[in-house]
Structures are given as structure tokens and as C-alpha cells.
């Protein structure tokens, strides 16, 4: 099984992804330094900073081993409290890379000879073309919001629709007088 490695460069503040094999990574722990040659990055040195398993559970540096455990946590990764002091029991993965890990996060500690853009062959994103001033712009949307009107009719149900059309039980609002 291959890993998806995410390499972050603190200098350029960019990250790059690459599929790599298992060789040399199984048994490594978060915080360890590895040679970039494992990933085809000659001359680079990387620090393992985290990852996630096949079910999306994050790895935590403070949980030893490879197993998934439910721990009481109050800070990331794995939990972002809404207020200070909030704690919650959550499932997280241990700090050691195993076969169940699918993504490994790392950052560059020592740069090599080639830039990461050249090594990963980054794609340049083209900006969409802007319209010329002489061309007609698209017409603005109508003032009413049709999706809200449709949602209102659905929320009231079929009885309300019949009442709006003048049919059904609620159409007259007054009882007919007996003759």
C-alpha cells in the first residue's frame, strides 16, 4: 500500500503531495527526521509532523504506538474546542506509522539543490479571462428569490398550496350557513 506524503515548505509557505511506497516509513514516529531521498527529494531532510489513517482519524504525537485509542483531549489535532477548558473523549491514532496510515504530513528541515517546484512539477493556474468593457455583461438576477418562495410552499405543505389556489378546507375561512 502506498502513502500520500504531504511536504510543506515553511520558506515558501506551499505544500506538495506525492504518492510514495512504504519502504523506510513503517515504524517511524512523529517528530523524527527522515531523508528526502525516500520520496525522491535528493538533498532534502524532512520532519514527520503528523498524518491520518484510512478512516480519517488524525495521528497525535502524545499517543504512543500504532493503535487507535479514545483519549480525553482539549487541543488539536483531533479536537478544536469552542471555548477554553472544554475537553472531549475522541478517537485518535498513535504516533507511529503503520499499514493503516494513508497520509503522512511532513515539513522541510534542510533544503536540497533543486527547488520543490521543479521536483514536484507544480502546475501553474491560469486566471480566468476578464470581460472587456465593451462587451455586454450578464443581466442581474431578479429581485425575488425563487428558491425561498419554493421552500416556503414546501414547508407549509399541500393544504397551504390548495388554500393559495382557492381550493380545499381553508379556502373560504367562513362556514357556509345552513339553508
Secondary structure, 3 states (H helix, E strand, C coil): CCEEEEEEECCCCEEEEEEECCCCCCCCECCCEEEHHHHCCCCCEEEEEEEEECCCCEECCCCCCCCEEEEEECCCCCCCCCCCCCCEEEEEECCECCCCEEEEEEEEEECCCCCHHHHHCCCCCCCCCCCCCCCCCCCCCCCCCHHHHHHHHHHHCHHHHHHHHCCCCCCCCCCCCCC
